[in-house]
């Protein structure tokens, strides 16, 4: 699959069993996160709520100057309108709203988000800038992670939600995050290659040359699995999707065969 795709692809897949991953390819190499890093921002909001109760209900004021591209939800906001942290999380994940993400990053703090990532075991993940920060981009201050790191985060979220144990946050907060991701509106990557009606909690991310999807497949089913697919230097969109779909189908078949 990797040879058939112009560019670079990274894959990490595992079940919830305490066993080695079922698939890794470039799993520990850095890739641009694009919007998949928004899952870590969401996790930080819930983790901060546990340290500082009331965080999710805290209000953030939107100013017209905050609006950036890729903000289908916030484009309808009025100058001075206030949103709670909880209200901003949903469009940030489900509609990948960049302005909502930047407001949350400003409120939670980039250092705090990176600290939560380290606490989750995401040692090769680095959030360096807000979205659409062109000055930072020009200086190559990129948001980077690895398929294995993103897989670790989704594993902790799913384990907490499914097993009712505290992982990176409480089981209830893990279930809340899974529920939000189940409402993801971009279903062209991993979900499109799975049988119809398959439940997928996912977050996509796109940049020029990058098309990522990170997913918990069947989070409340009998055999859930984590699948992370990240790409770089991949400028042929149709080839990117073909590779993502091929990896997804192969992983789904492997998981089905193992049960």
C-alpha positions, 0 to 999 in steps of 0.5 A: 500500500505504501509503495502505491502511494506517492508520498509517505504514510504512517500507520498504527493499529491495535485492539484493546487487548494487552498485546502488541499492535497488529500493524505498524508502519512508520509508526514512530516517525513524525508527521504533521498533525493537522487537525488531529491534534484537536483530540489532545486539545479536547483531552486537555480541557477535560483534564483541566476540568478535573484539576480546576472544576468549572473549566468546561463551563468557563466562558471565552469571548469571541472577537471578530479579529479571532476569526480565521479560515476553516471555521464553518461554525464560528463564522456565524458568531458575533463580535463579543459573543461568549462561548463556554469551553464545552460549547467550543469543543464540539465544533472543534472536533465535529466540524474541525473549526479552527477558530474554536480550536485557537480560542481553546488553545489560548484559554488552556495554554499551549504548555498545558496541552503539551504537558497533558500529552506527555502525561498520556505518554505522547513523548514525540508529540509537540504542539507548537502553534495555533492554527493558521499562524502563518508566521510560525509556519514560515519559521517551520514551527509545526505541530507534529506527532507520530501514529504511535503517539496518537494511537496511545491517546485514543487507546487511553480514551477508549479504555477509560470509556469502555472499562470504566477505569481512570486513564488520562481522565475519568471514565465519564469524561472519556465517554464524553469525548468518544460521544463527541468524536462519534459526531464527526462530520468528515467520514471520507477517510477511515469510516468510508472503507468500513461496512455501512453502519460501523460506529466510528469515533474519529478526527481527521486532519488536512494540510497541503500534502497531508491527509490524516485520520485517527479513529476508534472503530466500534468503541462500544462494540465487541471488538473495538480497535484503534486505527491511526493513518497519517501522511506527509508529502502526499499531494495526490488526494485520490491516491491518499484516499485509496491508501487510507481505504486500503489500510482500513480494509486490511486492518478491519479484516485482520481484527475480524480474523483474530476474534 
